Amino acid sequence: MTLPTHRFRSPLHRRALLTGSLALSGALALSACGSSDSDKDSGSGKTRTVKTAMGDVKVPVTPERVVVLDTAELDSAISLGVKPVGATHVEAASGFPGYLPKDKVSGIKDVGAMMTPNMEAIAALKPDLILTSKIRHAAKYDQLKKIAPTVMTETTGFPWKENFQVHADALGKRAEAKKVVSDYEAHTKKVTEAIGGPAKAKATKVNVLRFIEGADIRLYGEQTYIATLLKDVGLGRAPIAAKAKDGFSYDLSPEKIDLADTDVIFQSTYGDPKKAKQTQTVGSGLWKNMKAVKSGNVHTVEDELWIQGIGYTAANKILDEMQADLTKK
């Protein structure tokens, strides 16, 4: 089983703790990213200059053959109405994220595993734009830019909103991006009202747990993608979330799972439940005596959507599920 490095801390991979440590700097760095408004006529057509984590990059004014090398970039493209000609997969078994509409991903060429994209397959698609991040493919940048203009953000995950703006800029979809953001903001307000308004939302303390095969149980901190959604809805966080290393995660063993207790828990599992310690944990006395468990406020969610999905399309689906879970009678 291959685990994407920024989301997992397993013995097989050194999970990119950089996601947490770089998240703030990435967000700051990317907040200044954008493109110049001056178009220049190059030999193959008009181009724009986009500010990226690797410096200024000239891209086509209207890219037509886009390749994306991670799930966040794929989500951004789909959210903006762009179907890439190629994309990497996270797992050979699952392919592209299942939460994305099938008609939006059908026909996209699989160009290999996310951490080891097939350069020949990418080149064969003759892309005019490649989207990825430094944390993923900085070492492959020189190869990629020889194939097509390559726009990299610093990292992935936490600064997803800033990254989305860079993706939109590179794709020539700034107007569409404004609508996507506006619709999302309206959606978060709708969820806040549905669960009882800002005051009730703030008083509801939430934890997000992930059981991971081959790793400790992960309690997500404040500088993560899912944390930004909770914040946008106005939900409170249990104090333990602030103890997350680099803002990313606070790791637990089954014997200390009671430290995760709070009003509401959203839990997901990656890999085999037994090997991920999910089975033994939820069957323990510690788990069964937790307040969230006793009150029926533990909600099992899809790992692929809530944790692996990063972007506005994923966010809107998560918001729908969040509202449904928090308004159950």
DRENPA-984019 format. One record per residue (C-alpha): residue number from 1; residue in three letters; z, x, y. Coordinates in nm, 2 decimals. Each point is the difference from the previous one (the first is absolute). Layout:
BEGIN
VOGU	pos	code	Z	X	Y
VOGU	NUM	ala	Z	X	Y $
...
end
This chain:
BEGIN
VOGU	pos	code	Z	X	Y
VOGU	1	met	0.00	0.00	0.00 $
VOGU	2	thr	-0.10	0.14	0.34 $
VOGU	3	leu	0.23	-0.08	0.29 $
VOGU	4	pro	-0.13	0.00	0.36 $
VOGU	5	thr	0.20	0.28	0.16 $
VOGU	6	his	0.12	-0.17	0.32 $
VOGU	7	arg	0.16	-0.29	-0.19 $
VOGU	8	phe	0.17	0.16	-0.29 $
VOGU	9	arg	0.25	0.27	-0.07 $
VOGU	10	ser	-0.06	0.08	-0.36 $
VOGU	11	pro	0.03	0.31	-0.22 $
VOGU	12	leu	-0.38	0.01	-0.03 $
VOGU	13	his	-0.07	0.01	0.37 $
VOGU	14	arg	0.18	0.13	0.30 $
VOGU	15	arg	0.00	-0.32	0.19 $
VOGU	16	ala	-0.11	0.05	0.35 $
VOGU	17	leu	0.34	0.01	0.17 $
VOGU	18	leu	-0.24	0.08	0.28 $
VOGU	19	thr	-0.06	-0.37	0.03 $
VOGU	20	gly	0.35	-0.04	0.13 $
VOGU	21	ser	0.02	0.32	0.19 $
VOGU	22	leu	-0.34	-0.03	0.15 $
VOGU	23	ala	0.01	-0.37	0.07 $
VOGU	24	leu	0.15	0.02	0.34 $
VOGU	25	ser	-0.21	0.29	0.11 $
VOGU	26	gly	-0.30	-0.16	-0.15 $
VOGU	27	ala	0.06	-0.32	0.19 $
VOGU	28	leu	0.05	0.19	0.33 $
VOGU	29	ala	-0.31	0.21	-0.06 $
VOGU	30	leu	-0.21	-0.29	-0.09 $
VOGU	31	ser	0.11	-0.21	0.29 $
VOGU	32	ala	-0.22	0.22	0.21 $
VOGU	33	cys	-0.30	-0.03	-0.23 $
VOGU	34	gly	-0.31	-0.18	0.11 $
VOGU	35	ser	-0.36	0.06	0.09 $
VOGU	36	ser	-0.18	0.08	0.31 $
VOGU	37	asp	-0.21	-0.27	0.16 $
VOGU	38	ser	-0.30	0.23	0.05 $
VOGU	39	asp	-0.27	-0.03	-0.26 $
VOGU	40	lys	-0.22	0.31	-0.06 $
VOGU	41	asp	-0.33	-0.01	-0.16 $
VOGU	42	ser	-0.01	0.23	-0.31 $
VOGU	43	gly	-0.29	0.08	-0.22 $
VOGU	44	ser	0.09	-0.29	-0.24 $
VOGU	45	gly	0.11	-0.26	0.26 $
VOGU	46	lys	0.27	-0.07	0.25 $
VOGU	47	thr	0.35	0.13	-0.07 $
VOGU	48	arg	0.35	-0.04	0.14 $
VOGU	49	thr	0.28	0.26	0.01 $
VOGU	50	val	0.32	-0.12	-0.18 $
VOGU	51	lys	0.32	0.19	0.04 $
VOGU	52	thr	0.15	0.07	-0.35 $
VOGU	53	ala	0.28	0.20	-0.16 $
VOGU	54	met	-0.26	0.27	-0.06 $
VOGU	55	gly	-0.13	0.00	0.36 $
VOGU	56	asp	-0.30	-0.17	0.16 $
VOGU	57	val	-0.26	-0.14	-0.24 $
VOGU	58	lys	-0.34	-0.14	0.09 $
VOGU	59	val	-0.07	-0.32	-0.19 $
VOGU	60	pro	-0.29	-0.24	0.00 $
VOGU	61	val	0.04	-0.28	0.25 $
VOGU	62	thr	-0.05	-0.25	-0.28 $
VOGU	63	pro	0.08	0.15	-0.34 $
VOGU	64	glu	-0.19	-0.17	-0.28 $
VOGU	65	arg	0.10	0.20	-0.31 $
VOGU	66	val	0.38	0.06	-0.01 $
VOGU	67	val	0.20	0.17	-0.27 $
VOGU	68	val	0.38	-0.05	0.00 $
VOGU	69	leu	0.23	0.23	-0.20 $
VOGU	70	asp	0.33	-0.20	-0.01 $
VOGU	71	thr	0.13	-0.35	-0.02 $
VOGU	72	ala	0.10	-0.02	0.37 $
VOGU	73	glu	-0.35	0.09	0.11 $
VOGU	74	leu	-0.15	-0.25	-0.24 $
VOGU	75	asp	0.23	-0.27	0.13 $
VOGU	76	ser	-0.09	0.09	0.36 $
VOGU	77	ala	-0.37	-0.02	-0.07 $
VOGU	78	ile	0.03	-0.34	-0.18 $
VOGU	79	ser	0.23	-0.13	0.28 $
VOGU	80	leu	-0.27	0.09	0.25 $
VOGU	81	gly	-0.28	-0.16	-0.20 $
VOGU	82	val	-0.15	0.32	-0.12 $
VOGU	83	lys	-0.09	0.05	-0.37 $
VOGU	84	pro	0.01	0.37	-0.09 $
VOGU	85	val	-0.28	0.14	-0.22 $
VOGU	86	gly	0.26	0.21	-0.18 $
VOGU	87	ala	0.38	0.02	-0.05 $
VOGU	88	thr	0.25	0.19	-0.22 $
VOGU	89	his	0.23	-0.18	-0.25 $
VOGU	90	val	0.37	0.05	-0.03 $
VOGU	91	glu	0.01	-0.06	-0.37 $
VOGU	92	ala	-0.29	0.00	-0.24 $
VOGU	93	ala	0.15	-0.31	-0.17 $
VOGU	94	ser	0.03	-0.21	0.32 $
VOGU	95	gly	-0.29	0.13	0.21 $
VOGU	96	phe	0.00	-0.15	0.35 $
VOGU	97	pro	0.31	-0.19	0.11 $
VOGU	98	gly	0.00	-0.35	-0.15 $
VOGU	99	tyr	0.13	-0.17	0.31 $
VOGU	100	leu	-0.33	0.07	0.18 $
VOGU	101	pro	-0.26	-0.29	-0.03 $
VOGU	102	lys	-0.23	0.07	-0.30 $
VOGU	103	asp	-0.31	-0.07	0.21 $
VOGU	104	lys	0.11	0.25	0.25 $
VOGU	105	val	0.03	0.29	-0.25 $
VOGU	106	ser	-0.28	-0.09	-0.25 $
VOGU	107	gly	-0.28	0.25	0.02 $
VOGU	108	ile	0.22	0.28	0.14 $
VOGU	109	lys	-0.07	0.32	-0.19 $
VOGU	110	asp	0.31	0.16	-0.15 $
VOGU	111	val	-0.01	0.37	0.10 $
VOGU	112	gly	0.29	0.12	-0.20 $
VOGU	113	ala	0.38	0.02	0.00 $
VOGU	114	met	0.16	0.00	0.34 $
VOGU	115	met	0.14	0.35	-0.01 $
VOGU	116	thr	-0.31	0.15	-0.17 $
VOGU	117	pro	-0.31	-0.18	0.14 $
VOGU	118	asn	-0.33	0.09	-0.15 $
VOGU	119	met	-0.19	0.19	0.27 $
VOGU	120	glu	-0.34	-0.04	-0.17 $
VOGU	121	ala	0.06	-0.38	-0.03 $
VOGU	122	ile	0.08	-0.02	0.37 $
VOGU	123	ala	-0.30	0.21	0.10 $
VOGU	124	ala	-0.23	-0.21	-0.22 $
VOGU	125	leu	0.09	-0.31	0.21 $
VOGU	126	lys	-0.13	0.18	0.31 $
VOGU	127	pro	0.29	-0.13	0.22 $
VOGU	128	asp	-0.01	0.02	0.38 $
VOGU	129	leu	0.38	-0.02	0.03 $
VOGU	130	ile	0.30	0.10	-0.22 $
VOGU	131	leu	0.35	-0.13	0.07 $
VOGU	132	thr	0.32	0.16	-0.14 $
VOGU	133	ser	0.31	0.19	0.10 $
VOGU	134	lys	0.13	0.36	0.02 $
VOGU	135	ile	0.28	-0.07	-0.23 $
VOGU	136	arg	-0.25	-0.09	-0.26 $
VOGU	137	his	-0.30	0.22	0.04 $
VOGU	138	ala	0.06	0.27	0.27 $
VOGU	139	ala	-0.09	0.26	-0.26 $
VOGU	140	lys	-0.34	-0.18	-0.06 $
VOGU	141	tyr	-0.08	-0.05	0.37 $
VOGU	142	asp	-0.26	0.28	0.01 $
VOGU	143	gln	-0.18	-0.14	-0.30 $
VOGU	144	leu	0.01	-0.36	0.13 $
VOGU	145	lys	-0.12	0.07	0.35 $
VOGU	146	lys	-0.31	0.17	-0.15 $
VOGU	147	ile	-0.08	-0.33	-0.16 $
VOGU	148	ala	0.06	-0.23	0.29 $
VOGU	149	pro	0.22	-0.02	0.32 $
VOGU	150	thr	0.35	-0.02	-0.13 $
VOGU	151	val	0.28	-0.18	0.19 $
VOGU	152	met	0.35	0.09	-0.11 $
VOGU	153	thr	0.33	-0.14	0.11 $
VOGU	154	glu	0.31	0.22	-0.03 $
VOGU	155	thr	0.17	-0.19	-0.28 $
VOGU	156	thr	0.01	-0.35	-0.15 $
VOGU	157	gly	0.26	-0.27	-0.05 $
VOGU	158	phe	0.25	-0.04	0.29 $
VOGU	159	pro	-0.25	0.06	0.29 $
VOGU	160	trp	-0.24	-0.25	-0.15 $
VOGU	161	lys	-0.06	-0.19	0.33 $
VOGU	162	glu	-0.10	0.31	0.19 $
VOGU	163	asn	-0.21	0.11	-0.29 $
VOGU	164	phe	-0.18	-0.34	0.00 $
VOGU	165	gln	-0.10	0.05	0.36 $
VOGU	166	val	-0.15	0.34	-0.09 $
VOGU	167	his	-0.19	-0.16	-0.29 $
VOGU	168	ala	-0.12	-0.28	0.23 $
VOGU	169	asp	-0.11	0.25	0.26 $
VOGU	170	ala	-0.19	0.20	-0.25 $
VOGU	171	leu	-0.17	-0.31	-0.15 $
VOGU	172	gly	-0.09	-0.13	0.35 $
VOGU	173	lys	0.21	-0.31	-0.05 $
VOGU	174	arg	0.24	0.00	0.29 $
VOGU	175	ala	-0.05	-0.36	0.10 $
VOGU	176	glu	0.05	-0.11	-0.36 $
VOGU	177	ala	0.31	0.21	-0.02 $
VOGU	178	lys	0.16	-0.19	0.29 $
VOGU	179	lys	-0.05	-0.33	-0.18 $
VOGU	180	val	0.14	0.14	-0.32 $
VOGU	181	val	0.31	0.12	0.18 $
VOGU	182	ser	0.04	-0.33	0.20 $
VOGU	183	asp	-0.03	-0.21	-0.31 $
VOGU	184	tyr	0.27	0.21	-0.18 $
VOGU	185	glu	0.24	-0.02	0.30 $
VOGU	186	ala	-0.04	-0.38	0.00 $
VOGU	187	his	0.06	0.00	-0.38 $
VOGU	188	thr	0.33	0.19	0.03 $
VOGU	189	lys	0.12	-0.25	0.26 $
VOGU	190	lys	-0.08	-0.28	-0.23 $
VOGU	191	val	0.20	0.15	-0.28 $
VOGU	192	thr	0.29	0.07	0.23 $
VOGU	193	glu	0.01	-0.36	0.11 $
VOGU	194	ala	-0.04	-0.13	-0.36 $
VOGU	195	ile	0.31	0.19	-0.12 $
VOGU	196	gly	0.21	-0.14	0.28 $
VOGU	197	gly	-0.08	0.19	0.32 $
VOGU	198	pro	0.08	0.35	0.13 $
VOGU	199	ala	0.38	-0.03	-0.02 $
VOGU	200	lys	0.00	-0.11	-0.36 $
VOGU	201	ala	-0.26	0.26	-0.09 $
VOGU	202	lys	0.20	0.28	0.16 $
VOGU	203	ala	0.31	-0.11	-0.19 $
VOGU	204	thr	-0.18	0.01	-0.33 $
VOGU	205	lys	0.04	0.35	-0.14 $
VOGU	206	val	-0.28	0.12	-0.23 $
VOGU	207	asn	-0.06	0.28	-0.24 $
VOGU	208	val	-0.32	0.10	-0.18 $
VOGU	209	leu	0.05	0.16	-0.34 $
VOGU	210	arg	-0.26	0.17	-0.22 $
VOGU	211	phe	0.04	0.09	-0.36 $
VOGU	212	ile	-0.22	0.29	-0.08 $
VOGU	213	glu	-0.09	0.14	-0.34 $
VOGU	214	gly	0.11	0.36	-0.02 $
VOGU	215	ala	0.21	-0.01	0.32 $
VOGU	216	asp	0.31	-0.13	0.16 $
VOGU	217	ile	0.03	-0.36	0.13 $
VOGU	218	arg	-0.13	0.01	0.36 $
VOGU	219	leu	0.16	-0.20	0.29 $
VOGU	220	tyr	-0.24	0.02	0.29 $
VOGU	221	gly	0.11	0.12	0.34 $
VOGU	222	glu	-0.10	-0.08	0.35 $
VOGU	223	gln	-0.31	0.22	0.03 $
VOGU	224	thr	-0.22	-0.16	-0.26 $
VOGU	225	tyr	-0.28	-0.25	0.00 $
VOGU	226	ile	0.20	-0.28	-0.14 $
VOGU	227	ala	0.29	0.06	0.24 $
VOGU	228	thr	-0.24	-0.06	0.29 $
VOGU	229	leu	-0.08	-0.35	-0.13 $
VOGU	230	leu	0.37	-0.09	-0.04 $
VOGU	231	lys	0.05	0.12	0.36 $
VOGU	232	asp	-0.29	-0.19	0.14 $
VOGU	233	val	0.14	-0.32	-0.16 $
VOGU	234	gly	0.34	0.09	0.15 $
VOGU	235	leu	0.19	0.02	-0.33 $
VOGU	236	gly	0.31	0.21	-0.01 $
VOGU	237	arg	0.05	0.31	-0.22 $
VOGU	238	ala	0.30	0.09	-0.21 $
VOGU	239	pro	0.18	0.31	0.14 $
VOGU	240	ile	-0.09	0.21	-0.31 $
VOGU	241	ala	-0.37	-0.01	0.11 $
VOGU	242	ala	0.09	0.23	0.29 $
VOGU	243	lys	0.12	0.26	-0.25 $
VOGU	244	ala	-0.36	0.05	-0.13 $
VOGU	245	lys	-0.11	0.36	-0.01 $
VOGU	246	asp	-0.25	0.06	0.28 $
VOGU	247	gly	0.01	-0.37	0.05 $
VOGU	248	phe	-0.20	-0.05	-0.32 $
VOGU	249	ser	0.23	-0.08	-0.29 $
VOGU	250	tyr	0.35	0.01	-0.13 $
VOGU	251	asp	-0.01	0.06	-0.37 $
VOGU	252	leu	0.24	-0.16	-0.25 $
VOGU	253	ser	0.09	0.01	-0.36 $
VOGU	254	pro	0.07	-0.32	-0.21 $
VOGU	255	glu	0.37	0.10	0.02 $
VOGU	256	lys	0.00	-0.03	0.38 $
VOGU	257	ile	-0.23	-0.30	0.04 $
VOGU	258	asp	0.28	-0.20	0.16 $
VOGU	259	leu	-0.04	0.22	0.31 $
VOGU	260	ala	-0.33	-0.20	0.06 $
VOGU	261	asp	0.18	-0.33	0.02 $
VOGU	262	thr	-0.07	-0.22	0.30 $
VOGU	263	asp	-0.12	-0.35	0.09 $
VOGU	264	val	-0.35	0.02	-0.13 $
VOGU	265	ile	-0.17	0.25	-0.23 $
VOGU	266	phe	-0.38	0.04	-0.06 $
VOGU	267	gln	-0.06	0.20	-0.31 $
VOGU	268	ser	-0.31	0.14	-0.16 $
VOGU	269	thr	-0.07	0.22	-0.31 $
VOGU	270	tyr	-0.26	0.27	-0.04 $
VOGU	271	gly	-0.08	0.09	-0.36 $
VOGU	272	asp	0.19	-0.10	-0.32 $
VOGU	273	pro	0.31	-0.20	0.09 $
VOGU	274	lys	0.21	0.18	-0.26 $
VOGU	275	lys	-0.11	0.34	0.10 $
VOGU	276	ala	0.05	-0.10	0.37 $
VOGU	277	lys	0.36	-0.09	-0.08 $
VOGU	278	gln	-0.07	-0.35	0.12 $
VOGU	279	thr	0.09	-0.17	-0.33 $
VOGU	280	gln	0.34	0.17	-0.04 $
VOGU	281	thr	0.09	-0.04	0.37 $
VOGU	282	val	-0.06	-0.37	0.03 $
VOGU	283	gly	0.18	-0.06	-0.33 $
VOGU	284	ser	0.31	0.19	0.12 $
VOGU	285	gly	0.33	-0.15	0.12 $
VOGU	286	leu	-0.03	0.18	0.33 $
VOGU	287	trp	-0.33	-0.17	0.07 $
VOGU	288	lys	0.11	-0.35	-0.12 $
VOGU	289	asn	0.31	0.02	0.23 $
VOGU	290	met	-0.20	0.08	0.31 $
VOGU	291	lys	0.01	-0.26	0.28 $
VOGU	292	ala	-0.38	-0.02	0.03 $
VOGU	293	val	-0.03	-0.06	-0.38 $
VOGU	294	lys	0.28	-0.27	-0.01 $
VOGU	295	ser	-0.15	-0.19	0.29 $
VOGU	296	gly	-0.36	0.01	-0.15 $
VOGU	297	asn	-0.13	0.21	0.28 $
VOGU	298	val	-0.17	0.28	-0.21 $
VOGU	299	his	-0.37	-0.04	0.02 $
VOGU	300	thr	-0.24	0.18	-0.23 $
VOGU	301	val	-0.32	0.11	0.17 $
VOGU	302	glu	-0.33	0.17	-0.09 $
VOGU	303	asp	0.03	0.38	0.04 $
VOGU	304	glu	-0.37	0.03	0.06 $
VOGU	305	leu	0.02	-0.23	0.30 $
VOGU	306	trp	0.34	0.07	0.15 $
VOGU	307	ile	0.01	0.38	-0.05 $
VOGU	308	gln	-0.34	0.13	-0.07 $
VOGU	309	gly	-0.19	-0.23	0.24 $
VOGU	310	ile	0.00	0.13	0.35 $
VOGU	311	gly	-0.18	-0.18	0.28 $
VOGU	312	tyr	-0.04	-0.34	0.16 $
VOGU	313	thr	-0.16	-0.18	-0.29 $
VOGU	314	ala	0.30	0.10	-0.22 $
VOGU	315	ala	0.24	-0.08	0.28 $
VOGU	316	asn	-0.12	-0.36	0.04 $
VOGU	317	lys	0.03	-0.06	-0.37 $
VOGU	318	ile	0.35	0.15	0.00 $
VOGU	319	leu	0.10	-0.22	0.29 $
VOGU	320	asp	-0.11	-0.31	-0.19 $
VOGU	321	glu	0.21	0.10	-0.30 $
VOGU	322	met	0.30	0.10	0.22 $
VOGU	323	gln	0.00	-0.34	0.16 $
VOGU	324	ala	-0.03	-0.18	-0.33 $
VOGU	325	asp	0.29	0.20	-0.15 $
VOGU	326	leu	0.23	-0.03	0.30 $
VOGU	327	thr	-0.05	-0.37	0.04 $
VOGU	328	lys	0.06	-0.10	-0.37 $
VOGU	329	lys	0.25	-0.27	-0.04 $
end
